[in-house]
Amino acid sequence: MIKRLLEMNLFWLKSNLMGWLTSNHMWLPLLLLSVNAFAHVGSSGVILKKQAGKYQVLVSVQPPDVVPGTAKVTVFVEQGRVSTLGARPIYFRSGNKGAPTHDILTLTEGNRYEGDVWLMDSGSSSIEIDLNGPDGKATLVVPVMSVATALRDMPEGTGIGLALMGLLLVIMMITIVGASNADGVVEPGSVMDKLRRRRQVGMGVGAVLMVLILAGWRSWWTSEAQAYRTQQLYKPLPIQASVANVNGQRMLTIRADTAGFSTDWQKRRPLSFVLPDHGKLMHVFLVSIPGLDAFAHLHPVRQDTTQYQSALPGLPAGKYLVYADIVFRSGFAETLTDTIDLPAPTAVATAQPTDPDDSYRVVEPFQKTTKAANAPTLDAAMVACGKPGVSTRLNDGSTMLWVDQPGTVQEAGKPYVLKFAVADAHGKPAVLEPYLGMGGHAA
């Protein structure tokens, strides 16, 4: 039987993932791999593996959470000989002609290049990677979303130091204005008295000017800070998830909450202009809490501009985290989040999926030993993929294994290479097919 990788969803790192699953609107996935793999489900980071000319590269871009800010760019040159490697941002409005020159990335170790690239504006943009070496010149583009998601407080020590320096500069400026005014005395007579008076008048005028300048600067800074909070700082679009019983089948409805559109333009979204991503207008992920032992990947059908609906598979009753992933016409991807309480499934009707690519999985925790009694016996072809680490038994008797684990704990935002193997019920390599246009998906 041909398997689909996503239908064999894995539940791992239970204790480590629980905290950030429940506390973040925007996921930072622990990364995956495929021929072209982009982090998605609202992730701020992007991973791209691509062939460019004679070069095969794996690119990781971690955008800043404060804009303007620097994006962390990491490039692994897996094939090809590179002499110089550069990166620069390109925005849709300015294009190639308005883009800055490339920043040269530094070779840190082996085939790993790193560097920082400034992103000066929010919105959909891209990082252009330029490779040059004995194997020729090649260019590739990595789509990136530059979104301000945080406010940074100035450290107290830095603030005090800058305040003292500013006070010193103000005093020096007032003194300079007073001295320059006194230097203009050319009349004979009581020179010292005139110098003193002109210096005092000059310092008074200088003090007034500095007060006006500082007041204007303060007003400008307050305006810019307010604009950052109300215009640039990301605010998630609220959604309302609900479940209703329709003809004996549980139906999930996700509705975008547009109540604040008239008063808060920052939450407005062009909901009429949603583009398919991997062929679907919306990807919905349901994750049971607190156990993380039930998972569903659904593709609801759009009922109207703000509502999407999908039949629920045989998930057990309980509380679930809801993540709805959509992409707007500009290329901006967003994950809308909510929680929902699922009622027990009815036994009257068999659940029929809304989309043939819908999938779900209810599992026991991963086996923690490599010699479990029900672990498959891998032949030579499977052993080449690496020794089995942890595994989960699938409904048809086959087994999915996570091999060559990079460690017991994985850090969010850090790229890893994750390797999986699938064995059929007899321990032979299972035949796999692409799912949603890619070789594999992981969350």
C-alpha positions as CSV (number, residue, x, y, z in Angstrom):
1,M,0.0,0.0,0.0
2,I,1.3,3.5,-0.9
3,K,1.8,5.6,2.2
4,R,1.5,9.3,2.6
5,L,4.0,10.7,5.1
6,L,1.7,13.2,6.7
7,E,-0.9,10.5,7.4
8,M,1.7,9.1,9.8
9,N,2.0,12.1,11.9
10,L,4.6,12.0,14.7
11,F,4.1,13.0,18.3
12,W,7.5,13.7,19.8
13,L,9.2,16.1,22.2
14,K,6.0,16.2,24.2
15,S,7.4,18.0,27.2
16,N,9.6,20.4,25.2
17,L,7.0,21.4,22.6
18,M,4.0,21.9,24.9
19,G,5.2,25.3,26.3
20,W,5.7,27.0,22.9
21,L,2.7,25.4,21.3
22,T,0.4,27.0,23.8
23,S,2.1,30.3,24.2
24,N,3.0,31.4,20.7
25,H,0.6,32.6,18.0
26,M,3.4,32.2,15.4
27,W,5.1,28.8,15.4
28,L,8.8,28.3,15.2
29,P,9.0,24.8,13.7
30,L,11.9,22.5,14.4
31,L,12.3,22.2,10.6
32,L,11.9,19.5,8.1
33,L,13.5,18.5,4.8
34,S,12.5,18.0,1.2
35,V,13.7,19.1,-2.2
36,N,12.1,22.5,-1.6
37,A,11.1,22.9,2.0
38,F,9.6,26.1,3.3
39,A,8.8,26.6,7.0
40,H,5.1,27.3,7.1
41,V,2.2,27.3,9.6
42,G,2.9,30.9,10.4
43,S,6.6,30.4,11.1
44,S,8.8,33.5,10.9
45,G,11.8,31.5,9.8
46,V,12.3,30.0,6.3
47,I,14.2,27.0,5.1
48,L,14.9,26.4,1.4
49,K,16.8,23.5,-0.2
50,K,17.4,24.1,-3.8
51,Q,19.7,23.4,-6.8
52,A,21.1,26.6,-8.4
53,G,23.3,25.9,-11.3
54,K,26.0,23.5,-10.2
55,Y,25.3,24.4,-6.5
56,Q,23.0,22.6,-4.1
57,V,22.4,24.7,-1.1
58,L,20.3,24.7,2.1
59,V,19.3,28.2,3.2
60,S,18.0,29.2,6.5
61,V,16.7,32.8,7.0
62,Q,15.5,33.9,10.5
63,P,13.9,37.4,10.1
64,P,14.1,39.9,12.9
65,D,11.3,40.3,15.4
66,V,11.8,44.1,15.4
67,V,11.8,46.0,12.1
68,P,14.0,47.6,11.0
69,G,16.4,44.8,12.1
70,T,18.8,42.2,10.8
71,A,17.8,38.8,9.4
72,K,20.1,35.9,10.3
73,V,21.1,34.2,7.0
74,T,22.8,30.7,7.1
75,V,23.7,28.9,3.9
76,F,25.0,25.3,3.7
77,V,26.7,24.7,0.3
78,E,26.1,20.9,-0.1
79,Q,27.4,20.7,-3.6
80,G,29.7,23.0,-5.7
81,R,32.8,25.0,-5.1
82,V,32.1,28.5,-3.8
83,S,34.6,31.4,-3.6
84,T,32.2,34.2,-2.4
85,L,28.6,34.1,-1.3
86,G,26.5,37.2,-0.8
87,A,23.0,38.1,0.3
88,R,20.8,41.1,-0.1
89,P,17.1,42.0,0.5
90,I,14.7,42.7,-2.4
91,Y,11.3,44.2,-1.9
92,F,8.4,44.0,-4.3
93,R,8.0,47.8,-4.6
94,S,11.6,48.7,-5.2
95,G,12.6,45.6,-7.2
96,N,16.1,44.7,-8.3
97,K,17.2,48.2,-9.2
98,G,16.3,49.6,-5.8
99,A,17.9,46.8,-3.8
100,P,21.3,47.4,-2.0
101,T,24.5,45.6,-2.9
102,H,25.1,42.1,-1.6
103,D,26.5,41.6,1.9
104,I,29.3,39.0,1.9
105,L,28.6,36.0,4.1
106,T,31.3,34.6,6.3
107,L,32.5,31.0,6.1
108,T,32.3,29.8,9.7
109,E,32.9,26.0,9.4
110,G,33.0,23.4,6.7
111,N,30.4,24.4,4.1
112,R,28.5,26.8,6.4
113,Y,28.2,30.5,5.6
114,E,26.6,33.0,7.9
115,G,25.8,36.7,7.9
116,D,23.3,39.4,8.8
117,V,21.1,41.2,6.2
118,W,19.2,44.4,7.1
119,L,15.4,44.4,6.5
120,M,14.2,48.0,6.7
121,D,10.5,47.6,6.1
122,S,7.7,45.2,7.0
123,G,5.9,43.1,4.4
124,S,6.5,40.4,1.9
125,S,10.1,40.5,0.6
126,S,12.9,38.1,-0.4
127,I,16.6,37.4,0.2
128,E,18.6,37.0,-2.9
129,I,21.6,34.6,-2.5
130,D,24.4,35.2,-5.0
131,L,27.0,32.4,-5.4
132,N,30.3,32.8,-7.3
133,G,33.1,30.3,-7.6
134,P,35.0,27.8,-9.9
135,D,31.6,26.2,-10.7
136,G,30.2,29.4,-12.1
137,K,27.8,32.1,-10.9
138,A,24.3,31.3,-9.7
139,T,21.5,33.2,-8.0
140,L,18.5,32.0,-6.0
141,V,15.7,33.9,-4.2
142,V,14.3,33.0,-0.8
143,P,10.8,34.4,-0.1
144,V,10.7,36.1,3.4
145,M,8.1,37.8,5.5
146,S,9.5,40.8,7.4
147,V,7.1,41.4,10.3
148,A,7.5,43.3,13.5
149,T,6.4,41.0,16.3
150,A,8.1,42.5,19.4
151,L,8.9,45.7,21.3
152,R,12.4,46.1,22.8
153,D,13.0,47.9,26.0
154,M,16.3,49.8,26.3
155,P,18.5,48.4,29.1
156,E,18.5,50.7,32.1
157,G,22.2,51.2,32.1
158,T,22.2,52.1,28.4
159,G,19.4,54.6,29.0
160,I,21.2,56.3,31.9
161,G,24.5,56.5,29.9
162,L,22.7,58.0,26.8
163,A,20.8,60.5,29.0
164,L,24.1,61.7,30.6
165,M,25.7,62.0,27.2
166,G,22.8,63.9,25.8
167,L,22.8,66.3,28.8
168,L,26.5,66.9,28.2
169,L,25.9,67.6,24.5
170,V,23.1,70.1,25.4
171,I,25.3,72.0,27.9
172,M,28.1,72.1,25.3
173,M,25.8,73.3,22.6
174,I,24.5,76.1,24.8
175,T,28.0,77.1,25.8
176,I,29.1,77.1,22.2
177,V,26.2,79.4,21.2
178,G,27.0,81.8,24.0
179,A,30.7,81.9,23.2
180,S,30.1,82.4,19.5
181,N,27.7,85.3,20.3
182,A,30.3,86.9,22.5
183,D,32.9,86.7,19.8
184,G,31.0,89.2,17.8
185,V,31.8,92.1,20.1
186,V,33.8,94.7,18.1
187,E,32.8,98.0,19.8
188,P,35.3,99.9,22.1
189,G,34.4,100.5,25.7
190,S,33.6,98.2,28.5
191,V,34.5,95.0,26.6
192,M,34.2,92.6,29.5
193,D,30.7,93.7,30.5
194,K,29.6,93.5,26.9
195,L,31.2,90.1,26.5
196,R,29.4,88.8,29.6
197,R,26.0,90.2,28.5
198,R,26.3,88.9,25.0
199,R,27.4,85.5,26.3
200,Q,24.5,85.3,28.7
201,V,22.0,86.4,25.9
202,G,23.6,83.8,23.6
203,M,23.3,81.0,26.1
204,G,19.7,82.0,26.8
205,V,18.9,81.9,23.1
206,G,20.8,78.6,22.8
207,A,18.9,77.1,25.7
208,V,15.5,78.1,24.2
209,L,16.6,76.6,20.8
210,M,17.7,73.4,22.4
211,V,14.4,73.1,24.3
212,L,12.5,73.6,21.1
213,I,14.7,71.1,19.3
214,L,14.3,68.5,22.1
215,A,10.6,69.0,22.3
216,G,10.3,68.6,18.5
217,W,12.4,65.5,18.6
218,R,10.4,64.1,21.5
219,S,7.2,64.7,19.6
220,W,8.6,63.0,16.5
221,W,9.9,60.0,18.5
222,T,6.5,59.6,20.3
223,S,4.7,59.7,16.9
224,E,7.1,57.1,15.4
225,A,6.8,54.8,18.4
226,Q,3.0,55.0,18.3
227,A,3.0,54.3,14.6
228,Y,5.2,51.3,15.2
229,R,2.7,50.0,17.8
230,T,-0.4,50.7,15.8
231,Q,0.7,50.1,12.2
232,Q,3.8,47.9,12.1
233,L,3.6,45.6,15.1
234,Y,1.8,42.4,14.2
235,K,-1.6,41.7,15.6
236,P,-3.1,38.3,14.8
237,L,-6.5,38.2,13.1
238,P,-9.0,36.6,15.6
239,I,-10.9,33.6,14.5
240,Q,-13.8,31.6,16.1
241,A,-13.8,27.9,15.8
242,S,-17.0,25.9,16.5
243,V,-18.3,22.4,16.0
244,A,-21.9,21.4,15.0
245,N,-23.5,18.1,14.4
246,V,-24.7,17.9,10.8
247,N,-26.5,14.7,9.8
248,G,-24.7,12.7,12.5
249,Q,-21.3,14.1,11.5
250,R,-19.2,16.6,13.4
251,M,-18.5,19.7,11.2
252,L,-15.8,22.2,12.1
253,T,-16.4,25.8,11.2
254,I,-13.7,28.5,11.3
255,R,-14.8,32.1,11.0
256,A,-12.6,35.1,10.8
257,D,-13.7,37.6,13.4
258,T,-14.0,40.9,11.4
259,A,-15.7,42.8,14.2
260,G,-12.7,45.1,14.8
261,F,-12.2,45.9,11.1
262,S,-14.1,49.2,11.4
263,T,-12.1,50.4,14.4
264,D,-8.7,48.7,14.2
265,W,-7.3,48.7,10.6
266,Q,-4.3,46.8,11.8
267,K,-6.4,43.7,12.1
268,R,-7.9,44.1,8.6
269,R,-7.0,41.5,6.1
270,P,-7.9,41.1,2.4
271,L,-9.9,38.0,3.1
272,S,-11.3,37.9,-0.5
273,F,-7.7,37.5,-1.9
274,V,-6.5,34.2,-0.4
275,L,-4.2,32.1,-2.5
276,P,-3.8,28.3,-2.5
277,D,-0.8,27.0,-0.7
278,H,0.2,23.4,-1.6
279,G,-3.1,23.4,-3.6
280,K,-5.3,24.3,-0.6
281,L,-6.9,27.6,0.5
282,M,-6.5,26.7,4.1
283,H,-4.6,24.2,6.2
284,V,-6.0,23.5,9.6
285,F,-4.1,21.6,12.3
286,L,-5.8,20.3,15.4
287,V,-3.6,19.2,18.3
288,S,-5.0,17.7,21.5
289,I,-4.0,19.1,24.9
290,P,-2.6,18.3,27.3
291,G,-1.6,14.9,25.9
292,L,-0.6,15.9,22.4
293,D,-1.7,12.4,21.4
294,A,-4.2,13.3,18.7
295,F,-3.5,15.3,15.6
296,A,-5.4,16.2,12.5
297,H,-4.4,18.0,9.3
298,L,-7.6,19.2,7.5
299,H,-8.4,21.4,4.4
300,P,-11.7,23.2,4.9
301,V,-13.8,24.4,2.1
302,R,-14.5,28.1,1.9
303,Q,-18.2,28.8,2.4
304,D,-17.9,32.6,2.0
305,T,-15.3,35.3,2.5
306,T,-14.9,34.7,6.2
307,Q,-16.0,31.1,6.8
308,Y,-14.4,27.8,6.2
309,Q,-15.9,24.4,7.0
310,S,-14.6,20.8,7.3
311,A,-15.8,17.4,8.4
312,L,-14.0,16.2,11.5
313,P,-12.3,12.7,11.4
314,G,-12.5,10.2,14.2
315,L,-10.7,12.4,16.8
316,P,-11.6,11.6,20.5
317,A,-13.4,14.2,22.5
318,G,-11.4,16.8,24.4
319,K,-9.7,20.2,24.1
320,Y,-7.7,21.0,21.0
321,L,-5.5,23.8,19.8
322,V,-6.5,25.1,16.4
323,Y,-4.1,26.5,13.8
324,A,-5.5,27.7,10.5
325,D,-2.8,28.5,7.9
326,I,-3.6,30.9,5.0
327,V,-1.7,32.9,2.4
328,F,-2.8,36.3,1.1
329,R,-2.3,37.6,-2.4
330,S,0.8,39.5,-1.4
331,G,2.5,36.3,-0.3
332,F,2.0,37.1,3.4
333,A,1.3,33.9,5.3
334,E,-0.5,33.9,8.6
335,T,-1.6,31.3,11.1
336,L,-4.9,32.0,12.9
337,T,-5.3,30.4,16.3
338,D,-8.0,29.3,18.6
339,T,-8.9,26.5,21.0
340,I,-11.9,24.3,20.8
341,D,-13.7,21.5,22.8
342,L,-14.6,18.6,20.6
343,P,-17.6,16.5,21.5
344,A,-17.4,12.7,21.3
345,P,-17.9,11.4,17.7
346,T,-21.3,9.9,17.0
347,A,-21.7,6.2,15.9
348,V,-24.6,7.0,13.6
349,A,-22.6,7.9,10.5
350,T,-19.1,7.2,9.3
351,A,-17.0,10.4,9.0
352,Q,-16.5,11.3,5.4
353,P,-13.5,13.6,4.8
354,T,-14.2,17.0,3.2
355,D,-10.9,16.8,1.3
356,P,-9.2,13.5,0.1
357,D,-5.9,14.8,1.6
358,D,-7.3,15.2,5.1
359,S,-5.5,13.1,7.6
360,Y,-5.5,12.4,11.3
361,R,-3.7,10.2,13.9
362,V,-4.3,9.1,17.4
363,V,-1.3,7.5,19.0
364,E,0.4,6.2,22.1
365,P,3.7,7.9,23.2
366,F,6.7,7.0,21.1
367,Q,8.7,3.8,22.0
368,K,11.8,4.9,23.8
369,T,13.9,1.8,23.1
370,T,15.4,0.6,19.8
371,K,14.7,-3.0,20.6
372,A,11.0,-2.9,21.3
373,A,9.2,-6.2,20.8
374,N,7.0,-4.9,17.9
375,A,9.8,-2.9,16.2
376,P,10.2,-4.0,12.5
377,T,13.2,-5.8,11.3
378,L,14.9,-3.6,8.7
379,D,16.7,-5.1,5.7
380,A,19.9,-3.8,4.2
381,A,18.1,-1.1,2.1
382,M,16.5,0.3,5.2
383,V,19.6,0.2,7.4
384,A,21.2,2.6,4.9
385,C,18.9,5.2,6.2
386,G,20.4,4.9,9.6
387,K,19.6,3.0,12.8
388,P,16.1,3.3,14.1
389,G,15.7,5.7,17.0
390,V,12.0,6.0,18.0
391,S,9.0,4.5,16.1
392,T,5.3,4.5,15.9
393,R,3.0,1.8,14.6
394,L,0.6,2.8,11.8
395,N,-2.9,1.6,11.2
396,D,-2.0,-0.8,8.4
397,G,0.7,-2.5,10.3
398,S,3.6,-0.5,8.9
399,T,5.9,1.5,11.1
400,M,7.5,5.0,10.9
401,L,10.8,5.5,12.5
402,W,12.7,8.7,13.4
403,V,16.3,7.8,12.7
404,D,19.6,9.6,13.5
405,Q,18.1,11.9,16.1
406,P,20.2,15.1,16.5
407,G,19.8,15.0,20.3
408,T,17.3,14.5,23.1
409,V,16.2,18.2,23.0
410,Q,15.8,20.4,19.9
411,E,15.8,24.2,20.1
412,A,13.1,26.2,18.3
413,G,14.5,28.4,15.6
414,K,17.6,26.3,15.0
415,P,17.9,24.3,11.8
416,Y,18.2,20.5,12.0
417,V,18.2,17.7,9.5
418,L,15.5,15.2,10.5
419,K,15.5,11.7,8.9
420,F,12.6,9.4,8.8
421,A,12.1,5.8,7.5
422,V,8.9,3.9,6.8
423,A,8.8,0.1,6.9
424,D,5.9,-2.0,5.8
425,A,4.3,-4.7,7.9
426,H,7.1,-7.1,6.9
427,G,9.9,-4.8,7.7
428,K,10.6,-3.9,4.1
429,P,11.0,-0.3,2.8
430,A,7.5,1.1,2.1
431,V,6.8,2.8,-1.2
432,L,6.0,6.5,-0.7
433,E,4.4,9.1,-2.9
434,P,4.5,12.9,-2.7
435,Y,1.9,14.5,-0.5
436,L,0.6,18.0,-1.4
437,G,3.3,18.2,-4.0
438,M,6.2,17.5,-1.6
439,G,8.2,14.5,-0.4
440,G,7.4,15.1,3.2
441,H,5.9,17.4,5.8
442,A,6.5,17.6,9.5
443,A,5.3,19.7,12.4
